[in-house]
């Protein structure tokens, strides 16, 4: 099987010789633009190395117990400790730092585990970037004349409708969900946007650009019934997997159709807007220290489910990284910060006009 190599600008390199086809397809579907067609060569010192698991480490009851608590367990593997994810009681994926500080992922080739594998790969991107004073960030980014506006806020607050409104007005796309921050620049990561039915409901003009035929697994009346029933079981909020099953999105590949020319691969950050919900629309200037504190908290809330994993890998790998707040401080110099309060979709046009006029 041909080597599998990825290069993310000059930030991260990945080598995965012998990677199974089902894992390759998963990566190419999301990050195909970074896959390098090689003549058989691979980076001499990649930041991330992906290899098949040679020997399956033994599992004891205590390791299984820790796996249930944290989602992984620390085990003796190869020459030291590794964070291992179990599947059907056996090690499935192991992560550790090698002696040369390369992040290694060792896997067993299980069909149906592509999403788990991809999620762990994203974690490794974040860790590799932190080791170089960079971050994998959550947020939307729009660009005009190489100057970027970052729209930051917790998941579900409404960044995608705002992004789409900027694109309609002639701005360019750099991110809808995740982007790289390094060397005081923003870098594109994903070339797709997930559109839900409610985007068409609040942005009627969107149907001129995209089909409104969103494929659903269940009839609408049954989905609404199950949505209400699920709300009784989980009154604090329906789990993400259940919500996505009941309200599927439509993935729009930006390399196709009318969006292709709107893609920007990197830009200089000029303005960071932190979004929050409130009763009345307003845009207020935000002091730098407060803005960076809020931005760090937002990144932690998005990637926080892997914080224990990061701590364990670094602890046993005898390595340390700077906190996200410090990395943001170094990579976001001399930019404006604003706190944007909005009550709902009725404020999107007003928000766009105010941000642009400023």
Buried (B, 14 or more C-beta within 10 A) or exposed (E): EEBBBBBBBEBBBBBBBEBBEBBBEBBBEBBBBBBBEBEEEBBEEBBBBBBEBEEEBEBEEEBEEBBEEEBBBBBEBBEEBBBBBBEEEBBBBBBBBEEEEBBBBBBBBBEEBBEBBBEBBBBBBBBBBBBBBBBBBBBBBBBBEEEBBBBBBBEEBBBBBBBBBBBBEEBBBBBBBBBBBBBEBBBBBBBBBBBBBBBBEBBEEBEEBBEEEBEBEEEEEEBEEBBEEBEEEEEEEBEEEBBEBBBBBBEBEBEEEEBEEBBBEBBEBBBBBBBEEEEEBBBEEBEBEEBBEBBBBBBBEBBEEBEBBBEBBBEBBEEEBBEBBEBBBBBBEEBBBBBBBBEEBEBBEEBBEBBEEE
